[in-house]
Amino acid sequence: MRSEDTLKQYEEKINLHDFDQLVPMISGDAVFWFNDGSHSGLEEIRHAFERTWQKFPLESYWLKDVNWIATGESAAGCTYNFCWRATVDGKTVSGGGRGTTILRNNDGMWKIVHEHLSQFPQP
């Protein structure tokens, strides 16, 4: 599997709202940076995801404009725009921002070691 394939699988499985589906794609020593804080290791990252899914149980998430800025045999990184849409109290809400994901190849398995999602800069 290529780093690109791992990211695509991650993008698809994130919409299952089942963190156990994501664990095989995230390194145990990963660090995720979100607007609500920094999350290190699988348990902290799990908690951040599950808190979001509780807040937005019908959320859909997808990536646009993925740009692989570095690819190699042992590491790869990309930038992208992320989008989300959810239903809250019967109303559709949506948003997005920009992201960076770094993957590391360990024995032929690509795993996410860092993800940084942030809002778009204000004009």
N, C-alpha and C positions, 0 to 999 in steps of 0.2 A: 504494500500500500504506500502511496505517496503522501507527502504532507498535505497536498491539496485535497486528497481523498479523505484524510482524517478531518480536516476542517469542514468539508461538506457533510460528512457523517455527523459531526458535532452539531452543525447547524440544523440538520434534520431531527436528531434525537432530542435536542433541547426542547422542542415543542411537545414532547411526550410528558413533560413535567415529572420525570422520574429520574432523580439524580443517579441512581444505580446504573442507568443506561449510559451516563456520561463518564463514570469512573474509569472505564478502560481507556479513555482518550485524554485523561488529565493525569499528569505526573503527581506523585505523592508529595513532592516538594514544591508544587506550583504556588505562585503568588498571583492573585487576581486583584486589580485595582478598579473599584467602581466609585460612583459619586458618593456612596454611603460609607466608604472606607476601604481599607486594605484587608485582604483575606488570605492567610497563609495556610497551606495544607488542605487536604481533602475535607476535613470536618468543618473548618471555617468556611470554605467555599460552598460546601453543601448547605450550611446554615443560610448563607447569603442567597443562594438560589431558591431554597424552600421558602424563605421569608417573602421573596418576590412573588413566587407562585401562589402563596396564600393571599397576598394582596391583589393579584391579578390572575385568578384561576383560569380564565379563558384567554390568556395571552398567546399571541403568535409572534414569533421572532424570526427575522431573516437578515441576510447580509446583501449589500449591494456594492458594486465597484471595488471588488477585492483586487488588491494590487500586491503581488508577491515582490517584496523589496529585497529579499535575500533568500537564496535557496542553495543548499549544499548537502553533502552526504550526512552530516551530523546535526545540522540545525537549519531552520527556515523561519522566515518572518513575513508577515503581511499586514497591510493596513486596509481599512474598509469603512464603509458607512453601515451602521446597523439600524434596523427599523423594528418597531414593535406596535402591536395593536391589541387592545383588550376591551372587554365589556365590563363596565362597573356600574352597578345599579341601573342596568338596562340601557346605559349610554356607551357608545363607542368612544374610546380614548386612544390616542396614538402618540408616538414620539420616536426619537432616535438620536443618534449622535455619531461619533467616530470611534473606531477601535483599532487596536493593535494586538496581534496574537503572535507569540513566539512558540515554536515547536522544537522538540529535541528528539532525535532518532536514537533509541536505545535498542540495540540488537534487532533492528528491522521494524521496530514498532515506533511510530510517531506519536508523541504525547505533548499536550499543551503544557508548557512550563510557565507561561505568563500570558495574562490577558489584561488589557487596559481599555476600559470603556469610559467615555466621557461625553458630556453634552457638547454640541457645536458651540464655538465661540460666539458671544453676543456681538452684533454689529456695533 
